[in-house]
Amino acid sequence: MDILLVASAFNSLTQRVYAELSDHGHHVDVVLASHGPDAVRAAVREVRPELIVAPMLKSALPEDVWQEHTCLIVHPGPPGDRGPSSLDWAIAEEEPEWGVTVLQAEAAMDAGDIWADGAFPVPPAGKSDVYRNELSDAAVAAVLLAVRRYADGSFKPRPQSDPGIRVVWRDFFRQEQRRIDWENDSTETVLRKLRGADSQPGVLDELCGREVFLHGGHPEDRLRGRPGELLATRSGALCRATRDGAVWIPELRPRKSSGDPAPFRRPAASVLSSFPAPPGSGPGMPGSNDRPYWLPEIAAPLELPPKRTTWSDIRYRQRDGIGFLSFSFPGGAMSTNHCRRLLAAYRYALTRSTSVLVLGGARDFFSNGIHLNVIEASSDPAGESWSNLTAMNDLVEAVLRTTDRLVVAALGGNAAAGGVMLALAADEVWCRTGSVLNPHYRNMGLYGSEFWTYSLPRRVGAETAERLTSEALPVSAATAERIGLVDRLVPVPSQEFAAEVERLAGEVAGDPDLARRITAKATARHADELQRPLAEHRRSELARMRAIFFDPQAPYHGLRSAFVRKNPTGSARPLAPADAV
């Protein structure tokens, strides 16, 4: 069928619906509703779709469109649930299970007949994490079922007036309901509020006399202080005391009305470093522009003892001759600092006696490459782009040059641009079936780096590599396996991914053929080096990227700024991947 997706953003769910409908043989086009009703009408006239599907919509479809065409809306709530903040309410009310409904558009919001629905468990994770994983799994299954039913022609959708459906209207979830009472809220309550707004919209609060939005939250087991007191920083995150404990907050977003030139999410410590120090903090210290000098930086050990529950974005553990180097960065973005710290951890992992090293393995994002928000906030975006990219290249090169053990990249979630190339540097790529890959750079006006000219063609061939990078479209996990981008699909729910990866890694480590594979790997790397050294790939790619970074007129700068600041681009068709809940 010819299907038109109408979405407010080409976000993770829209990309996955696009990729999986395409896998099922449908011809799929996309229009962004954020460009207004006339853009939607124009796309409908141009595509003349047999069916319209809206995976993520923040505004109503034009009445003439849904009256003349069957339009299916994905609502992130169970049958009968109505309102704009369904998942927020589910997390706030600690629902153990939630649902998703595919319903037909009509005049009343979320009141249309039901074409399909599905249920999913709600784990103790951030809202955006649940959205990209448990909710996404249920939503895609429901969309595919609804499309099959529509194509069949005999299915009659279920009206919400049916006796078995309980209609519940839930109002917009406002900041007043998210607000944290640091004096009285328990750590558990604080974490629930933070996780319920981790990506959007954040929790409005005040730090050092300035209003900011808090994004993300993780428990701390040892640090303590007066409720609301700022205690420490760690790897860009900020620790704040609660009534009965403390929490780590990875990111802050200054309020737009504050006049801050960078009113978007970025590492909490770097945002706080520009705020006035509290009275009695003493004079500033040199080199503290990425964190507040008046708070201690308290590192966590790379190998965290089992009983600790503190936050750390990079961890290493070892079991039965297998090393597991896991990492989890907000939004999958990797700043210069992230890359350098992960490289140091990787080098540490190489000093340990293992035959298999698993890179990744956590639920949600693997990596989306360089950190555009940190770059946009920099006083020298071109210079920071260059520093970030070279640090990312250093990391990828270290993985490519590892020849004494088998390296596995385990993708529990989505990956894009340099993050995909980081995965391809490993010997094997394992991917959860719900993941979406964007193995390209073009939508940000970039040529690309991270040794993609070596890693991508050697896996999928030169012709397919050219198509992937030029078409710049999302690829489902199933298609990624079919074309050779991925070696193994891991068909488990997000919560089971880490355990399944550990089981599979155990099978690889126990394979009698492993020693031969490692030897063959070293031989192949030597042969590739003789044919064209990695240094030449790096030099060629970086020369083209440097020319873009340091050209003030290059489209990259405008595209980056629009992406980070969420400004509309000139086209109603999606230009860049986005993840917004």
C-alpha positions in Angstrom: 0.0 0.0 0.0 0.9 3.7 -0.4 1.1 4.9 3.2 1.7 8.5 4.4 3.1 9.1 7.8 2.1 12.4 9.4 4.2 13.2 12.5 5.1 16.2 14.5 8.8 15.1 14.4 10.7 12.3 12.7 11.4 10.9 16.1 12.3 7.3 17.2 8.8 5.9 16.9 8.1 7.5 13.5 11.4 6.2 12.2 10.7 2.7 13.4 7.2 2.7 12.0 8.6 4.0 8.7 11.3 1.3 8.6 9.1 -1.6 9.6 6.2 -0.7 7.3 8.8 -0.5 4.5 10.1 -3.9 5.5 6.6 -5.3 4.9 6.6 -4.1 1.3 4.6 -0.8 1.8 5.6 2.4 0.0 5.9 4.9 2.8 6.3 8.7 2.7 6.6 11.2 5.6 5.4 14.7 6.2 6.0 16.8 9.3 2.8 18.2 10.8 4.9 20.9 12.6 5.1 22.7 9.2 1.3 23.3 9.4 -1.9 21.9 8.0 -1.2 23.2 4.4 2.0 21.1 4.3 0.0 18.1 5.3 -2.7 18.8 2.7 0.0 19.3 0.0 1.6 15.9 0.9 -1.7 14.2 0.8 -2.4 15.6 -2.7 1.1 14.6 -3.9 1.2 11.1 -2.4 -2.4 10.2 -2.8 -2.1 7.6 0.0 -4.3 4.7 0.5 -3.9 5.1 4.3 -2.6 7.8 6.6 -0.8 6.8 9.9 0.2 9.3 12.6 2.8 7.7 14.9 3.5 10.8 17.0 1.2 13.8 16.6 1.0 16.9 18.9 -1.5 18.8 16.8 -4.8 17.8 15.2 -5.0 16.6 11.6 -6.8 19.0 9.2 -10.5 18.1 9.3 -10.8 17.8 5.5 -7.9 15.2 5.5 -9.4 12.8 8.1 -12.9 13.1 6.6 -11.7 12.2 3.1 -9.1 9.6 4.1 -8.8 6.9 6.7 -6.3 8.2 9.3 -4.9 6.0 12.1 -3.6 7.8 15.2 -1.1 6.1 17.6 -2.2 7.0 21.1 0.3 6.1 23.9 -2.4 4.9 26.3 -4.7 1.9 26.6 -8.2 1.8 25.0 -10.4 4.5 26.5 -7.5 6.6 27.7 -7.7 10.1 26.3 -5.5 13.2 26.7 -2.1 14.6 25.7 0.0 13.3 28.6 -0.9 9.6 28.9 2.6 8.2 29.5 3.4 10.9 32.0 0.3 9.9 34.0 1.3 6.2 33.9 4.7 6.9 35.3 3.5 9.4 37.9 0.8 6.9 39.1 3.3 4.0 39.0 1.2 1.9 36.7 2.8 -1.5 36.4 1.3 -2.0 32.9 0.2 0.5 30.3 -1.0 0.3 26.7 -1.0 1.8 23.3 -4.0 2.2 21.0 -4.3 2.7 17.2 -7.5 4.6 16.6 -9.3 6.4 13.8 -9.1 10.2 13.7 -12.3 12.1 14.3 -13.3 15.5 15.7 -13.0 14.6 19.4 -9.4 14.0 20.6 -8.5 10.3 21.1 -12.2 9.3 20.7 -12.1 7.4 17.4 -12.8 3.7 16.8 -10.1 1.3 17.7 -8.2 -0.6 15.0 -5.7 -2.3 17.3 -4.1 -2.0 20.8 -1.4 -3.6 22.9 -0.1 -3.7 26.4 3.4 -3.4 27.8 5.1 -3.4 31.3 6.3 -0.1 32.7 9.8 -0.6 34.1 11.5 1.8 36.6 13.2 3.8 33.8 12.9 7.3 32.2 9.9 8.2 30.2 11.9 8.6 27.0 13.5 5.2 27.5 10.1 3.5 28.0 8.8 5.3 25.0 11.6 4.2 22.7 11.5 0.6 23.9 8.4 -1.0 25.7 6.0 1.5 24.2 7.6 1.4 20.8 7.5 -2.5 20.7 3.7 -2.4 21.5 3.0 0.5 19.2 4.7 -1.0 16.1 3.0 -4.4 16.7 -0.4 -2.6 16.9 0.3 -0.4 13.8 1.3 -3.5 11.7 -1.9 -5.3 12.9 -4.1 -2.3 12.1 -2.6 -1.9 8.6 -3.2 -5.6 7.9 -6.8 -5.3 9.1 -7.3 -2.2 6.9 -5.8 -3.9 3.9 -8.0 -7.0 4.4 -11.1 -4.8 4.2 -13.3 -7.0 6.4 -12.3 -5.8 9.8 -14.8 -3.5 11.7 -13.0 -1.2 14.2 -14.3 -1.2 17.7 -16.1 1.9 18.9 -15.1 3.3 22.3 -18.8 3.3 23.3 -18.5 -0.5 23.8 -19.4 -1.5 27.4 -16.0 -3.1 27.9 -14.1 0.2 27.4 -13.7 2.6 30.3 -13.2 6.1 29.0 -10.8 8.2 31.1 -9.8 11.8 30.2 -6.4 12.8 31.6 -5.5 16.5 31.5 -2.2 17.9 30.4 0.5 17.0 33.0 1.7 20.4 34.2 4.9 21.6 35.9 3.0 22.1 39.1 2.5 18.4 39.3 6.1 17.7 38.5 7.6 20.1 41.0 9.9 18.6 43.6 9.5 19.4 47.2 13.1 18.8 48.3 12.3 19.2 52.0 9.5 16.6 52.1 9.7 14.4 49.0 11.4 11.0 49.5 14.2 9.9 47.2 11.8 7.5 45.5 9.4 10.3 44.8 12.1 12.6 43.5 13.3 9.9 41.1 9.8 9.2 39.9 9.3 12.9 39.1 12.7 13.2 37.4 12.2 10.0 35.3 8.7 11.1 34.3 10.2 14.1 32.5 13.7 13.0 31.6 13.7 14.0 28.0 10.7 16.4 27.7 9.7 18.6 29.3 12.1 18.3 32.3 11.3 19.3 35.8 11.3 23.1 36.5 13.4 24.0 39.5 15.8 26.6 40.8 19.5 26.4 41.2 21.7 29.2 42.5 18.8 31.6 42.0 18.2 30.7 38.4 15.3 28.7 36.9 16.3 25.5 35.1 14.7 22.3 33.9 16.2 19.1 35.4 16.5 16.1 33.1 17.0 12.6 34.3 17.6 11.1 37.7 19.6 8.2 39.3 19.9 7.2 43.0 23.0 7.8 45.1 23.8 5.5 48.0 26.4 7.3 50.0 26.5 11.1 49.6 24.2 13.0 52.0 23.4 16.6 52.8 20.6 19.0 53.7 17.5 18.6 51.4 18.1 20.4 48.2 21.8 20.9 48.8 24.2 20.5 45.9 26.8 17.9 46.9 29.1 17.0 44.1 29.7 16.5 40.4 30.6 13.4 38.5 31.4 13.2 34.8 29.1 16.1 34.0 26.3 15.1 36.3 25.2 16.9 39.5 24.4 15.3 42.8 21.7 16.8 45.0 20.5 15.8 48.4 17.0 14.7 49.2 15.1 14.3 52.4 16.4 10.7 52.9 19.2 10.3 50.4 20.5 11.9 47.2 20.1 11.8 43.4 22.3 12.3 40.4 20.9 14.6 37.7 22.8 14.2 34.3 21.5 17.2 32.4 20.0 20.7 32.9 18.3 23.0 30.5 18.2 26.8 31.2 14.8 28.4 30.8 14.4 30.3 27.6 13.2 33.4 29.4 16.5 33.4 31.5 18.4 34.9 28.6 20.9 32.1 28.5 22.4 31.9 25.0 22.2 28.1 25.1 18.7 27.2 26.4 18.8 23.5 25.6 19.8 20.3 27.4 23.4 19.7 28.1 25.6 18.2 30.9 24.4 19.6 34.2 27.8 20.5 35.6 28.7 22.7 32.5 25.4 24.6 32.8 25.9 25.2 36.5 29.5 26.4 35.9 28.2 29.6 34.4 25.9 30.4 37.4 27.1 32.6 40.2 28.7 30.7 43.0 26.9 30.5 46.4 28.1 32.9 49.1 31.3 31.7 50.8 32.4 29.5 47.9 35.8 31.3 47.6 37.6 32.5 44.5 37.3 30.6 41.2 39.9 28.1 40.2 41.5 27.8 36.7 40.2 25.2 34.3 36.7 24.9 35.9 34.6 26.2 32.9 33.0 22.7 32.4 31.9 22.3 36.0 31.4 24.5 39.1 34.7 25.0 40.9 32.9 25.1 44.3 31.7 21.5 44.2 33.9 18.4 44.5 34.3 16.1 41.6 33.7 12.6 43.0 34.6 9.8 40.6 33.0 6.3 40.8 35.2 3.2 40.3 35.0 1.7 36.8 34.3 -1.7 38.4 31.5 -0.9 40.7 31.0 -3.2 43.7 27.7 -5.2 43.3 26.0 -3.7 46.3 26.5 0.0 45.2 23.6 1.9 43.6 25.4 5.1 42.6 25.3 6.5 39.1 28.1 6.0 36.6 27.7 6.3 32.8 30.6 3.9 32.1 31.1 0.6 33.9 33.3 -2.5 33.5 32.7 -6.0 34.8 34.2 -9.4 34.1 32.8 -12.9 34.2 34.2 -16.2 33.0 36.8 -14.7 30.7 34.4 -12.2 29.2 34.7 -8.4 29.7 31.6 -6.2 29.7 32.2 -2.5 29.0 28.8 -0.8 29.3 28.0 2.9 28.8 24.9 5.0 28.7 24.9 8.7 27.7 21.7 10.8 27.7 20.2 10.8 24.2 23.1 8.7 22.9 25.2 11.8 22.4 28.9 11.5 23.0 30.9 14.7 23.8 34.6 15.1 23.7 34.7 14.2 27.4 32.5 11.1 27.0 34.7 9.8 24.1 37.9 10.3 26.0 36.6 8.7 29.2 35.2 5.7 27.2 38.5 5.3 25.4 40.3 5.2 28.8 37.9 2.6 30.0 38.3 0.6 26.8 42.1 0.7 27.2 41.6 -0.5 30.8 39.4 -3.4 29.5 42.2 -4.4 27.1 44.6 -4.9 30.1 42.3 -7.6 31.5 42.7 -11.2 30.6 39.6 -11.9 28.4 38.9 -13.6 25.1 35.7 -11.7 24.5 34.9 -8.1 25.1 31.3 -6.8 24.9 30.9 -3.1 24.1 27.6 -1.7 25.1 24.9 -4.1 26.2 22.7 -1.7 28.1 19.0 -1.0 27.2 18.1 2.0 25.1 20.6 4.1 23.0 23.9 2.7 21.9 25.4 5.9 20.5 24.3 8.7 18.2 27.8 10.0 17.6 29.1 13.5 18.4 27.3 15.7 21.0 25.6 18.5 18.9 24.2 20.2 22.0 27.6 20.6 23.7 29.0 21.8 20.3 26.2 24.4 19.9 26.8 25.7 23.4 30.5 26.1 22.9 32.1 29.5 22.4 33.9 27.9 19.4 31.5 25.4 17.8 33.9 24.7 14.9 36.8 23.9 17.3 34.6 21.9 19.6 33.2 19.9 16.6 36.8 19.1 15.6 37.8 18.1 19.1 34.7 15.9 19.5 35.2 14.2 16.2 38.9 13.5 16.7 38.1 12.0 20.1 35.4 9.8 18.6 37.9 8.7 15.9 40.4 7.8 18.6 37.9 5.6 20.2 36.7 3.9 17.0 40.3 3.3 15.9 41.2 1.7 19.2 38.4 -0.8 18.6 39.4 -1.4 15.0 43.0 -2.1 16.1 42.1 -4.7 18.8 43.4 -8.0 17.5 44.0 -10.1 20.6 40.3 -10.8 21.5 36.9 -10.8 19.9 35.0 -7.6 20.3 31.2 -7.6 20.2 29.1 -4.4 19.9 25.7 -5.1 21.7 23.0 -2.6 20.6 20.1 -2.6 23.0 18.6 0.5 21.3 19.0 2.9 18.5 22.3 4.1 16.9 23.1 6.8 14.4 26.0 8.4 12.4 29.3 7.9 14.3 27.5 5.6 16.8 26.8 3.1 14.1 30.4 3.3 12.9 31.6 2.7 16.5 29.5 -0.5 16.5 30.8 -1.5 13.0 34.4 -1.3 14.4 33.7 -4.4 16.4 34.0 -8.0 15.1 30.3 -8.8 15.6 27.3 -6.5 15.9 24.4 -7.8 18.0 21.2 -5.8 17.8 17.9 -5.9 19.7 15.1 -6.4 17.2 13.4 -3.1 18.1 16.4 -1.0 17.3 16.6 1.5 14.4 19.9 2.4 12.8 20.8 5.6 10.8 24.1 4.8 9.2 24.6 8.2 7.6 25.6 11.8 8.2 24.1 13.7 5.2 21.1 15.1 7.1 23.4 17.2 9.2 25.4 18.4 6.2 28.4 16.2 7.0 30.5 13.9 4.9 31.2 11.6 7.8 34.1 10.1 9.7 34.9 7.4 12.3 36.4 5.2 9.5 33.1 4.7 7.8 34.8 4.5 4.4 36.5 1.4 5.7 33.9 -0.2 8.0 30.7 0.3 6.0 31.8 -1.0 2.6 33.6 -4.0 4.1 30.3 -5.1 5.7 27.7 -4.2 3.1 29.7 -3.6 -0.1 30.5 -0.4 -1.9 27.1 -0.1 -3.7 25.0 -0.6 -0.6 27.3 1.7 1.4 26.7 4.5 -1.2 23.0 4.0 -1.1 22.8 4.0 2.8 24.8 7.2 3.1 23.1 9.1 0.2 19.5 8.1 0.8 20.0 8.9 4.5 16.9 6.8 5.7 16.4 4.8 8.9 17.1 1.1 8.8 15.3 -1.5 10.9 17.2 -4.1 12.8 15.8 -6.8 10.4 17.0 -5.0 7.3 20.3 -4.3 9.0 20.8 -8.0 9.5 19.7 -8.8 5.9 22.2 -6.4 4.3 25.1 -7.4 6.6 25.2 -4.4 8.9 24.2 -6.5 11.8 25.4 -10.1 12.6 22.9 -11.3 15.1 19.4 -10.2 16.1 18.4 -10.4 19.7 14.6 -10.9 19.8 14.0 -10.0 23.5 12.2 -7.2 25.4 14.5 -4.4 26.5 14.6 -5.5 30.2 16.0 -8.9 29.1 18.6 -7.6 26.7 21.6 -7.4 29.0 21.0 -10.9 30.4 20.6 -12.4 26.9 23.7 -10.7 25.7 25.6 -12.2 28.7 24.3 -15.7 27.8 25.2 -15.3 24.1 28.7 -14.0 25.0 29.2 -17.1 27.2 28.4 -19.3 24.1 31.0 -17.4 22.1 33.6 -17.6 24.8 33.0 -21.3 25.0 33.3 -21.9 21.3 36.3 -24.2 20.6 36.8 -22.3 17.4 37.3 -18.9 19.2 41.2 -19.0 19.2 41.2 -19.6 15.4 38.8 -16.8 14.9 40.9 -14.4 16.8 44.0 -15.4 14.8 42.1 -15.0 11.6 40.9 -11.6 12.7 44.5 -10.4 13.3 45.6 -11.8 9.9 42.7 -10.0 8.1 43.5 -6.7 9.9 47.1 -6.9 8.8 46.1 -7.6 5.2 43.6 -4.7 5.2 46.4 -2.4 6.6 48.7 -3.3 3.7 46.0 -2.6 1.2 45.0 0.8 2.6 46.2 1.9 6.1 43.6 3.0 8.6 45.6 6.2 8.9 44.8 7.0 5.3 41.1 6.5 5.8 41.3 8.8 8.9 43.3 11.5 7.1 41.0 11.5 4.1 37.7 11.6 6.1 39.0 14.2 8.6 40.2 16.5 5.8 36.7 16.7 4.4 35.1 17.2 7.8 37.6 19.9 8.9 36.8 21.8 5.7 33.1 21.7 6.7 33.6 22.5 10.4 35.7 25.6 9.7 33.6 27.0 6.9 31.2 29.5 8.4 28.9 29.2 5.4 28.7 25.3 5.5 25.1 24.1 5.9 26.2 22.0 8.9 26.2 25.0 11.2 22.6 26.0 10.4 21.3 22.5 10.5 23.0 21.8 13.8 21.6 24.9 15.4 18.1 24.2 14.1 18.3 20.6 15.3 19.5 21.5 18.8 17.3 24.5 19.3 14.3 22.7 17.8 13.7 25.4 15.1 11.8 24.3 12.0 13.8 23.7 8.9 12.7 24.8 5.4 11.2 21.5 4.4 8.1 19.7 5.6 9.9 16.4 4.9 12.2 15.3 7.7 15.8 16.4 7.5 17.4 14.9 10.6 16.6 12.2 13.1 15.1 13.5 16.3 14.0 12.0 19.6 11.3 13.9 21.4 8.6 12.4 23.6 
